[in-house]
Amino acid sequence: MKEITLWVDGMKMTYSEEELVAILEEHLIVTQKKRGKYFDVIPSSIDRSLFQEKRTYKYQEGTRQIILEAFDEVDKHPEKYAKPFKFIIPKKTWSCKTVGELKKLAEKLGDRIANWVEWALFLAQRISNGETWVDICNKPDTEKNYLLIKGKNGSCKVVGGSLYDGENRAASNMRIEDFLDYFPITLTVPAVVARKDS
């Protein structure tokens, strides 16, 4: 077993690789909690059978259709979408940024801004993990801020809801407007994707 010796606060300390990994992982968990929320999305673990039957309620069915389209993208492009990733909702520490600034922030916090496929997989993972269709599609989102993602046409979309605006939008809500890079936007954080292999 390999050991590493370090000077820590004036003391000589020796650690195994496993001990150092455990210390760093614990440190990263604490740091991440301060910076925002992190969700593990593992496409292969999503129970696709939960999305086979048509939903009675309009918003649930709309979300199901987006998730099914995302599954098609995973199957067509497994090299791009089948690998696990972290879906990060950063803590908002600014008042207003442009869409372009939020995209650059996403690159600093992870790899880039999430696209519609990754957002749909995030919703599917939540349902697969036990959250209800009602929680995701019918009840107001519990997030403080909206999320900015890249839409199907390549422009940015605002999704989810904000506790601060009183609109009571659900987590699965996608606004119809496209948001261009120069557009200033409030109550919104970038949805960030981080992959281990990036």
C-alpha positions in Angstrom: 0.0 0.0 0.0 1.4 3.4 -1.0 1.8 6.0 1.7 2.3 9.7 1.3 4.0 11.9 3.9 3.0 15.6 4.2 3.7 18.5 6.4 0.4 19.7 7.8 0.3 22.7 10.2 3.9 22.1 11.2 3.5 18.4 11.8 4.7 15.5 9.7 1.7 13.3 8.7 1.7 10.0 6.8 -1.4 8.9 5.0 -2.4 5.9 2.8 -3.8 6.7 -0.6 -7.2 5.5 0.6 -7.1 7.9 3.6 -6.2 10.8 1.4 -9.0 10.0 -1.1 -11.5 9.8 1.8 -10.3 13.2 3.2 -10.5 14.9 -0.2 -13.9 13.4 -0.9 -15.3 14.7 2.4 -13.7 18.1 1.8 -15.3 18.2 -1.7 -18.8 17.3 -0.3 -18.6 20.1 2.3 -17.3 22.6 -0.4 -20.0 21.6 -2.9 -22.8 22.1 -0.3 -21.6 25.6 0.1 -21.6 26.2 -3.6 -25.0 24.8 -4.5 -26.8 21.5 -5.1 -25.3 18.5 -6.9 -27.3 15.6 -8.3 -25.9 12.4 -9.7 -27.5 11.5 -13.0 -26.8 7.9 -14.1 -28.7 7.3 -17.3 -28.3 3.5 -17.1 -29.9 3.5 -13.6 -33.1 5.3 -14.7 -36.1 3.0 -14.7 -37.5 3.6 -18.2 -40.6 1.6 -17.5 -41.9 4.5 -15.4 -42.2 6.5 -18.6 -44.0 4.0 -20.9 -47.6 4.8 -20.1 -49.3 7.9 -21.2 -50.0 10.4 -18.4 -53.6 11.7 -17.8 -52.5 15.2 -16.8 -51.3 17.5 -19.5 -48.1 18.8 -17.8 -47.1 15.3 -16.8 -47.6 14.0 -20.3 -45.6 16.9 -21.8 -42.7 16.1 -19.4 -43.0 12.4 -20.3 -42.7 13.2 -24.0 -39.5 15.3 -23.4 -38.0 12.5 -21.3 -38.8 10.0 -24.1 -37.1 12.2 -26.6 -34.1 12.4 -24.3 -34.0 8.6 -24.1 -33.9 8.5 -27.9 -30.9 10.8 -27.8 -29.2 8.6 -25.3 -29.7 5.6 -27.5 -28.6 7.4 -30.7 -25.6 9.0 -29.1 -24.4 6.9 -26.1 -20.9 8.3 -26.3 -22.4 11.7 -25.5 -25.3 11.0 -23.1 -25.0 7.5 -21.6 -22.2 8.3 -19.2 -23.0 9.4 -15.6 -22.8 13.1 -14.9 -23.3 15.6 -12.1 -26.2 18.1 -12.6 -25.3 21.2 -10.6 -27.6 23.9 -9.4 -25.2 26.6 -8.3 -25.9 28.9 -5.3 -26.7 32.4 -6.7 -24.4 35.1 -5.3 -25.1 37.9 -7.9 -28.0 40.1 -8.7 -28.1 40.0 -12.5 -26.0 38.5 -15.2 -26.4 38.2 -19.0 -27.2 34.8 -20.5 -23.6 34.8 -22.0 -22.2 35.5 -18.5 -24.2 32.6 -17.1 -22.9 30.3 -19.8 -19.3 31.3 -19.0 -20.0 30.7 -15.3 -21.2 27.2 -16.1 -17.8 26.5 -17.7 -16.0 27.6 -14.5 -18.2 25.5 -12.2 -18.3 22.4 -14.4 -17.9 21.5 -18.0 -20.7 23.7 -19.5 -24.3 24.6 -19.3 -26.7 21.6 -19.4 -28.7 21.0 -22.6 -32.3 19.9 -22.9 -31.4 16.2 -23.0 -29.4 16.4 -19.8 -32.1 18.4 -18.1 -34.7 15.8 -19.1 -32.5 13.0 -17.8 -32.2 15.0 -14.5 -36.0 15.0 -14.2 -36.2 11.3 -15.2 -33.6 10.5 -12.6 -35.6 12.3 -9.9 -38.7 10.4 -10.8 -36.8 7.1 -11.0 -35.3 7.9 -7.5 -38.8 8.1 -6.0 -40.0 11.7 -6.5 -43.6 11.8 -7.8 -44.9 13.1 -11.1 -47.0 15.5 -9.1 -44.0 16.9 -7.3 -42.1 17.4 -10.6 -44.9 18.5 -12.9 -47.8 19.9 -10.9 -46.5 21.4 -7.6 -44.5 24.7 -7.5 -40.7 24.1 -7.8 -38.9 24.4 -4.5 -35.8 26.0 -6.0 -35.0 29.6 -5.3 -34.1 30.4 -8.9 -34.9 29.3 -12.4 -32.4 27.2 -14.4 -30.9 28.2 -17.7 -30.3 25.4 -20.2 -29.5 25.1 -23.9 -32.7 24.3 -25.8 -33.2 22.0 -28.9 -32.5 24.8 -31.3 -29.3 25.8 -29.6 -30.6 28.9 -27.9 -31.0 29.1 -24.2 -34.3 28.4 -22.3 -35.4 29.1 -18.8 -36.8 26.0 -17.0 -38.2 25.2 -13.6 -39.5 27.7 -11.1 -38.4 30.3 -8.6 -39.6 30.6 -5.0 -39.0 34.4 -5.3 -41.3 35.4 -8.2 -44.6 34.0 -7.0 -45.4 32.4 -10.5 -45.7 28.8 -8.9 -44.0 27.1 -11.9 -43.2 23.4 -11.6 -39.7 21.9 -11.8 -40.6 20.5 -15.3 -41.8 23.9 -16.7 -40.0 25.2 -19.8 -40.6 28.8 -20.9 -41.3 29.2 -24.6 -39.0 32.2 -25.0 -35.5 31.9 -26.4 -32.9 33.9 -24.4 -29.9 35.4 -26.4 -26.4 35.8 -24.9 -26.7 39.6 -24.4 -30.0 39.3 -22.5 -29.8 40.3 -18.8 -31.6 37.8 -16.6 -32.5 37.7 -12.9 -33.7 35.0 -10.6 -31.8 32.5 -12.8 -28.7 30.3 -12.4 -27.1 28.1 -15.1 -27.8 24.4 -14.9 -24.3 23.0 -15.0 -23.1 19.6 -16.2 -19.9 18.1 -14.9 -18.5 14.8 -16.2 -15.6 12.8 -14.8 -14.1 12.1 -18.2 -14.2 15.7 -19.4 
